[in-house]
Amino acid sequence: MLNKSLRGAAAVTLACGLGALGASPALAASSNQQVDIGINAAAIPGATVFGTTPAATPETVSFVFKAQHLSQLEQQADSGFSSFLSVSQFAAEYGQPSSNVTGLETYLDGYGITTSAYKNNLDVVASGTAGEFDKALSVSQQQYRTPAMNHAGSTPIPAQTFHGVNGQATLPAAIAQNLVAILGLTTYQPSVSNAKHTLASGTKSGTATSSSACLQATGVPDDCNLPSDFESEYGLNSLYKSGADGKGQTLGIITFATVDSGAPQYFWSNIAGVHRTGSLNFDQVDGGAGTASYDAGTGETDIDIEQSGSVAPGANIIVYEAPNTDSGSIDALFTAATQNIAGSVSQSWGEAETLIQAEQAEGAEASGYIAAFDEGFLELDAQGQANFVAAGDGGAYDAYGEFPPAGDQPTNISVDNPSDSPYTTSAGGTTLPWSADLGPSADGKIAAVTVNVSQQRMWGWDYLWKPIAELSGTSELTAAEGAIAGGGGGFSALEPEPSYQYGVRGTNSYSAVPYLTPTDYTDEFGLPLPISWLLNPTPPTIGGFSGGRATPDLSADADPYTGYIEYAPSDAGQDGIASATQPGWGGTSFVAPQLNGSAAVIDSAVGGRTGFWNPSIYGFAQSRNSPFTPLDTPGTSNDNLYYSGTPGATFDPGAGLGIPNLSKLEADFASSH
């Protein structure tokens, strides 16, 4: 899973009143209204200003309009579309009138800014200079720096130099009232790879640690798995035998880092043993994602293509590589939607909801940010494009380790965005059964400590805390704080419960094992957040109730200890990674593209798009012959660091509907298609 650190994002709230909109800046200025665009770059923790942004600096800014008839669109998505719309039909029903789009373009043209409107009439991409945007929006952009930040077991966030705005903008009220967000007035790079690797303090004894040994290893599961192991574990093989391999389908991948050139092809031919017949193409959104590198998260892009392309060898692939900015992110989503070529789309980038709430509290984010991305998912849904987003790798504590070093790390419960959107399928993580010795300890005094996972469970590294404490000679709380990892899941504080979850047992109640009790509440970036824990190593199983969108929707293996081989040349030699071919990788970043490939295979078997999965799969899960196996065992043997299973529940936070049998799922889609 890739996730974001705190950053400024631009969002427009409703401006009061109407004003005449003229074609010239002078005329338009008379009707300008101050608009809260929710962007305060100075509020990014650790940010320091060191000068004014040169006026000639090139910029790309995205103006996102409000969808018309939004309630109708949301209700349709919740219940499932009986027929799918074309892009032109979507624009006519839910996009803004062309006159409103033209009005924005005319206004910006008056300042020398060029524009390109998406065919959905919801997104206008504007290209100009910092000086031109400063004049058009009455803002002043400045240069900032932020320090580097390390993530245990993940790619670090590098130190950055970027430009941003500290203050409010003005726009004509006739334009502002139709906008939901302006994205791109900061070049802060928000996202880094958070795909997880096995811990240096918890190395398996006598197992494969090099690429050559991994490729010779036998027995499943271990941390040398291939996409074929996913296919066997979750029931795709019978579809392959029937001739369904994704042929005739196209899958899309949204990513914010450039692929290692030739890496997917090498992985398919030399590691996974996959013969692909589908094509691989790249779409450079807003100029692309820059140079491939470890720090940029190139390994994530490699993973996404390698995994989805292996699972659906007959499917064509379009990779939408966009800049690691808010405007790049929204434009990639709308590009996938308005092209309407990919029948399924996946994304493995996100951030904790707590970060968004902190950004809003500090003025670095406005409410329109989430709404803008929901609109993108809703267009995919309306057009029958299945879509999957990784649920996160922090277990129930998604915000821990994601805040910059300027402040303490929050220890509150949180889920990941945008997988919290009711209009996407949230991909969670499990651990497969495994048993091995970890060790020896660094001082050589302890030869090994045995770990045993007897059955597939929610992914939560609490099962490693005691062994790591023994090997490292630290307290179990210290070990826990270094191993906060698991399948993201819980209840959204920002997104409402969708109707397809109504009445499904477990979507508004839960069982939990409170190992960690949050303590020491303080004002952290504008929010009253806990920054410490008390540890109970043998917690009871408790119950409770909650509201909001429950995540994830379904789960598959994501634990690095039962994980996969990654081939990523950019990673070689970085942070102890010995070679381009490396075992022991996991994260829900693997699950989202695997489900993307699975959707292409299922669509090829069904003979058409199955569309947004959620309204269908929640119905299937409640049938007598459910294609899901719930992970409903209660207690500490099945949890994502907090949420556990509830016996008899259809849905469990941390695992969702459970693990799928994809062949049975295809049969259900076929019978209802």
N, C-alpha and C positions, 0 to 999 in steps of 0.2 A: 504494500500500500504506500502511495506517496501522499505526503500531507504538508500542509502549509504552516509556516510560522506567521506571527502577527504582521500585518501589512495594511497600508492604506488602500482603500478602494473607493471609487467614486460612485455615488448613487443619488438620483434626483428624487426628492419628495414633491408632492403636489404644490404648485404655486397657486396662490389665491388670486382670483380675478382673471379677466380676459383683457388682452390688449391688442391693438392693431398691429399686424405683422407686415412690415415693409420689406422691400428687397434690398435696401441699402442699410449699412450699419448705423448711419446717423438717424434714419427714420426708426429703425428697430430699437435703438437705444432709448427712445422716449417711452417705450412700453415695457422696458426691462423690469423684472422683479427679482429680488434677491432669492436665491434658491439654495437650500441646504443640500449640497452634494455629498455630505458625509465623508469628506476626505481631509484628514488632518495628519499629514506625513510626520509632523513633529511628535505625534502621539505614539508612533511606532517605538516600542521599548528599545532603548539603546541607540536610537537615531540621533545623530548630531548634524547640524546644518553647517556648511562651510562655504556657501556662496550662492549666487543667483544662477539659474539655469540659462545658458547662452540662448539667445533668441532664435538662432538658426538650428537648434537641435530638432531633428525630425521626430514626429510623434504620430502614433495611430491611436485614435480614440473611438470607442463604440458607443453609439446612442441607441438605447434599447427602449422601444415603445411598449406601452401597455397593450396587452391583448384585449380585443373586444369580446364581449359575451363570455368573460372569463369563467363565471360560475357554471355556465352551461358546458364549457370545455372541460372543466375539472370534474363535473359530474359524469360526463361521457367517459373520461379516462378511468375514473373509479369503477364504473360498471362495465367497461369494455366496449370498444367500438364494433358495431355489427358490420360495418363496411369502412374501408379506409379511404382517406381523402388524398387527392393530389396536392402538390404544393400550391397551385393556383386556387384550388377549392379552399384550402386552409387559409390562404391570404384573403380571399373574398369573405370568408365567414368570421375569421378571428384577427386578421391583421388590421392595421390602421388604414383609413382612407388614404388614397394616393396623394390627395391634396395636403394632408398633414406631413407626409414624408417629404413631398416637394417643398413645403414651407421650411422645414429644417434645412434641407439642402441649399435652398436659395439664401437663407440667412448665413450659413457657413461660407458659401461661395463669396459673399460680400467681404469676407476677411481673407480671401485667397486660399481657403481650405477646400480641397477636393473631396468628393464623397462617392460612395458606392452603396446603393441600397440592396439589401437581400430581397429575394422574390417573395418572402413571407410578409413583407411590409411591417416587420418588427425590429429590424436591426439595420442601422446605417453606420457604415465604417467610414470614418473621416481621417484624412491624411493631411498633415500640415506641419508647421513648426511650433515650437513652444511659444514663440512670440505671437504667432497668429492665434493660437488657442488662448493665450493670456488676454489678448484683446477681445476675442469673441465671447469669452466667458467672464471677463473682468476678474482674472485671478493673477497671481504672481507665483511662478514656480521656482523652487530652490533646490540646491544640491544637498544630498544627505549621505551619511555613512552609517552602517550598522555593523556590529561585530559578528564574528563567526560563532556558530553554535554546534555542539556535538550531540548526536543521537546515539545511544548505546545500541550496537548491532545494526546500525543504519547509516546511510550516507549523511555526512554532516551538511549543515547549512553554511555555505561559505560567507565570508565577509562581503558586503555589498556596497557599491556606490550607485546611487540612483537619484532621480529627481521626483519631486512631488509637490503638492499644493498644501498650504496651510491657511485655510479660510474658506469662505463661501463664494459661490459663483453667481452671476446673474444671467438670465436668459429671458427672452420674451415670454410672457405668461401663456400666450397661445400655443407655444411650443412646449413649455415645461409641464403643463397640465396633462400632456399625453405621454410623457416619458416615465418609465419606471426606474431607469438607471443610466448613468454615464460611467463607463468603465475605461480606464486607460490613462488617467491623468497622473499616474505614478508608474515608474518603471521598476519598482521594487519587485524582485523575483520571489513569489510567495511559496513555491512548491519545490520539494526535494524528494528524492526516493526514500521511502520508509519500508521498502521490502526488507524482511528480517532474515538474519543469518543466525546459525547456531552460535552460542556464546563461547567466547574464549575460555571462560571459567567453567564451562560445562561440556568439554570435549569428550566424545565417546571413546572408550578404550578399545584399541585394536580394530577400529573400523576405518573405512576409507576416508582419508583426509586430502588426498590429491586427486587430480582429474583422472590420471591413468588408473589408479586403484579403483576409483568410483566406477569407471566404465567397465571394469572387470568384476564388479561386485555382483553377487547373486542374492536373491531373496527380497521380498517386498513385505512390509515397507521398510525402507531405510531412508537416509537423506540423499540418495542417488536416484530418486525416481524420475521417470520420464512422462511425457503426456500419455503414453500408452498405459501407464499405471492408473492415471485418472480415468481413462476410458474403460478399463476393466473394472475398477472399483465402483463406478457409478453407472454401469449398464449401457454403454454405447455400442459395445461390440456387435450385438445382434442387428443394430441398424446398419453397421458397415456391411455385415453379411448379406443384408437385403439390397445392397447397392447404394445406400444413402451415405454420401461422404461430403455433402455441401455443394456438389456440382450444380451450377446454375444459380447459386446464391452469391451474395457479396456481403462481407462483414466489414465494419468500420472500427477503427481504433483511434481514439482521441488521446493525444499525448503532448507533453510540453518539453520534450528533449529529443534531439536528433539521434536516429538509430546508428549503431556501429555499422559502417558499410560492409555488406556481405555477411554479417553475423547470422541473421535468420537462415539464410541459405546454407551456411556451414552447419548450423545446428540441425537443420532438417536432414541433410545428407550424411553427415559424419557422426552425429550423436544420437538423434532420435530415430534414424533409419526410416524417415518418412519420404515417400515419393509424392510430391505435390504436383497437381495439374492445374491448380488455380493460379491466377496472376497476382502480383504484388506491385502496388502503385502507391505513390506518395503525393499528398496535396500539401503544399507549403502555404499554410494559412497565415495571412499578415506577414509574409516574408519568411516564415519558417522559424525554427527553434534554435538556430545558431550552431555553433561547433559542438560535435559530439564529445562528451567528457564524463568522467565519473561524477564530478561535482554537480553537473547539470542534471544528472539522473538518467543518462543514456541507458544504463542497465535495465531500467524500467521499460523503456521502449523495446529493447531487445526481448525482454520477457514476454511482453504483450503479443508481439508478432510471432515469436517462436511457439508459444503455447496455443494461441488461437489457430494459427496456421497448421499446426500438427493435428489438432482435434478435428479440423475441417479441411482435409487436404485438397478437396475438390473446389473449395470456395475461393472466389477472388477476394483480395484484401485491399482496402484503401486505408492508408495511415494518414491521419490529419495531424501534421506536426505544426504546432503553433508556438509563438513566444510564451515564455513563462511569465505572463502578465494577466491581469483581469480581462483586458480587452482580447488578448489572444485566446483565453479560455472560453469566453462567451462566443467569440467568432468561430472557433472550432466546432462548438456544439451546434450553432446555427448553420454552419457549412454542411455538416453531416446531415442535418435535417432538410435544408433547402435543396441539396443535391438529390436527396431521396433515392439514392442508389443502394445503400447498404440496408439490408433487411434486419440487421442486428448491429448494435454499436456497444462498445465497452470503454470504460474510463477507470483508471486506477490512481487518481489524484484526489485529494480532499483535505479538509481541516476540521478540527474539533469545533463543535458548536460553541463551546466555552470561549474559544478565540473570537468567534464572530460576535458573541455577546460583549466581550471585552472591547472589541473594536468599536462597537456601537456606543458603548458607555464613554469611550474616550473621544468620540467624534471622528474615528478613522473608518467608520462603516455606517451605512444607512440601511434602512429596512428593505429597500429595493433590490439589494444584492441577491438575496435568496429568491425573490420573486422573479428576477430576470432569468435565472437558471431553471427555475420551475417551468417557465414559458418554453424554454428550449426542449425540455423533456416532454412537455405536453404536445409540442409539434411532432416529435418522434412518435408518440403514442397515437396521435390522430392519423398518422400516415402508415401505421402498422409496423413501425421499426422497433423491434424489441431492444431494450437497452439495459445495461448492467453496470453497476458502480461498486467498487471494492468498499467494504464496510469499515475498514480500519484495522490496525494491528495493536491497539492499546488496550484490548479487552474492554471492560466497562469504564476504564479510566483513560479515555481517548485524549484528554488535554495534557496529561502528565508527560513531561519531556518535550512538549511542543512550544512552550513559551520561551522567548529569547532570554539570554542570560542576564538581562537587566533586572529581572524579577525572579521570585521564587516560583517553583513549579506547582500548579494547582493539583490538588488531590481529590477533586470532586468527581462524581459520576458524570460522564458525557458521552454522546455519540458523535459520529462523523458526518460531515456535510461534504458533498451533495448526496451521499447514499441515504440520507434521511429524507430526501424528497419522496412524497407519496407517489410520484409519477415515474420512478425508476425502480428496478429490481436490485435490492441490496444484497451483495454477495459476501457471506460470512465464512468463518473458518473453523475447522475441526482438527483434531489430532487422531491419527490412525493408531491402532494398537502397536506397541513396541516395547522391547525390554533390552537393556544394555547396561554396561558399567560406564560411569563417567569417571574421569581421572587420568593420571594421578594428580594429587595436589601439588602446588608449585614448590613446596618444601620437601616433597617426596615422602612425607610421613604417612599419608593416606594413599594407598595404592588405587582404590576404586570405591565408588559408591554406586549401588545398583538402583536403577530406575525401571519401573514396570508400569506400563499403561495397558490394562487388560482388554479394553474395548474402545471403539471409536467414541470420542467424547468431544464436547466443546473445547476449542483450543484456549487454554489458559496456562501460563507457565508457573502457576502456584505449585504444580507438582515437582518443579525444579528447585524451589526455594530452599528446602531443607538440605538436599544434596549439595547445592552450591555453597550454602553456609558451612557445611562440614568440610568441603574441599578448600574453601578460601579462609577458613578460620574466623569468619565474621558472624555477626548476629543474623538471625533469619530475616529481621526487618531490613537490614542492610542488603542482604541478598535479594529480597523482594524488590527493593527500590531500584536495583540494577537489572531486574528481569520483569518489568511491567510490560507484558506482551500477551496478546490473545486475540481471538476474533472479536471485532467490534460489534457492539449490540446493546440494546436497551431501549429507552423511550426518549423521543425527541422533545426538547424544550421549545423548539421553534416552528415545527411543522405539525399540522393537525393529523388526527387519526383518519385514514381514508376509509370510505364506506366498505371496501372489500375486506377490511379487518373487523368490521362490526360483528359482534356475536361469536367471534372465533376464540375459543378458550385459550387464554394465555396472552392475548394481545393487549389486555389492560390489567392483568394481574401477573404475579411472578413469585418464584421462589429464589432465595439468595443465600449465599454463604459469606457473611461479613468478616472475612479475614482482616480487612483494613478499615479502620474507623477514622474518617477525616477529622482532623483537629487543627487548632491554631488558625482560626479565621482572621483574615486581614483584608485591607483594601488592596487588591491586586489588579492594577490596570483598570481601575474604575469599578470593580466588582468585589463584593464580600466573598472571598474564596478561601477554602482551607489550603494550607501549604505543608501539612505534616500528616502522619498516620500513627495510629496505635495498632499493633498487630496482635491478633488472636490466632495462633497456629492451628487450633482445632475448633473452628467456629461451628455453631449450630446452624441448622437450616431454618430460615425464617420465611415468612410470606409477606406480601404487600400488594398494593394497587398503584397504578400510574396511568397517565393519559398521554396523548400525543402519538405520533407515528411510531410504531414499534419496529425495530430492526434487529437482525437482517431478515431477509425473506426466505433464504435457503442457504445451505452451507456445504462446503467440501474441504478436503484436506488443505490446510494452510500452514501447519506447524513446521518450521524448518527442520526439526528433528525427525519428521516423517516426510520431509520435503523433497526438493527437486534440484536437478542440475541446471545451472544457469550458464549460458555462454555469452559473455560480455567482454570483448577485448578492452574496452575502456576501463574496466574494473581491475585489470591485472596490475599487480604491484601497489594497489591502493589499500590502505588500512588493513594490512596483513593478508589480502587476497593474493594467493600465490600465482594463479594463472587465469586465463580467460575462461577456462572450463572449470567450474567450481561447484562442488556439492554443498548441501546444507542450506539451501535457500528456500524461503517460504514467504508467507504473507498473503493477505486476501488479494494482493496484486496478481497472484496466479489464478485465483478462482474466477475473477471477473472475465478475463480473456478466455478461460476454459469454457465458461458458460456461453460466452459470445460464439465460440466455435461450435458448441453443442447446439445452440439455436439455429445456426446455419445448417447443421446436419439434420435436425428435426424439420426445418423448413423444406429441405430437399426431399425428405421422406413424405411429408404431408402434401407437398406440391404447391406451396405458397407460403406467404408470411403468416406466422402465428400471432404477430403483434406483441404489444406490451403484455408480459407474462402474468402480472400480479392478479388482475381480476379473475383469470382462469385458474391459476394454481391454488389460490385460496379455496376455490370451489372444489377442485380435485382433491385437495388435502382432507376435506370433510366427507368425502365419499367412502363407501364401504371398502373399495379397493384402491386406497390412496397410493400414489407413486412416491410418497415420502415416508421415511422412517424417522419419527420424532426422536430427538435426544432428550428424553424426559426423565432420566434417572436423577433423583435429587441428591444433593450433598456435594462433598468436595472432590468426588471422582469425576464430576461433569459440570464445569463452570467456566466462565470467561473472566475470572478473578472476582466476580460478584454474583452475577445472575447464574442460576442453576436450573435444573430441570424440575418440572412438576408432573408427577405421574398422571397419565391420561390426557395431558394437555395436547392440543393440536399444534400450538405455537409456544416456543420457549425463547425469551429474549437471550441473545447470545448464540442461538442456533437457528432461529426462525422456525419454519415448517419442518426442518430437519434435513436429512441427506436424501438426495433424489435417486430414483431409478429412472434414468433418462429414457430408456426404451418404453417403460410404462407411461412416462410423461408424454412421449410422442404418440402413443396409442390414445391417450386422453385428448390430446390436441386434435388428432385425426378424427375422432368420433364427434368432436364438437365444432369442427372446422366448417 
